[in-house]
Amino acid sequence: MKFKVILEEAEEGGYVVYVPSLPGCVSQGETREEAIENIREAIEVYLDIDDAQIETEIRGKKAEVVEISV
């Protein structure tokens, strides 16, 4: 799976990087390479939501979990 990320130089030095298609998925690094590696890890964590978190999210709602492929 590929994601487009935005890599910006931070005013205080280093880089800030975020994923527009994953709201709240943001990271940083002292170097360009470090920032890219950090956002790669952040994406993995962002996408790795466990079943317990999902069940908590839908508890008490008229909702169901449906798996899809993209």
Summary of the structure (lengths in Angstrom):
residues: 70
radius of gyration: 15.6
end to end distance: 9.1
largest distance: 47.1
contacts: 146
relative contact order: 0.16
helix: 34%
strand: 17%
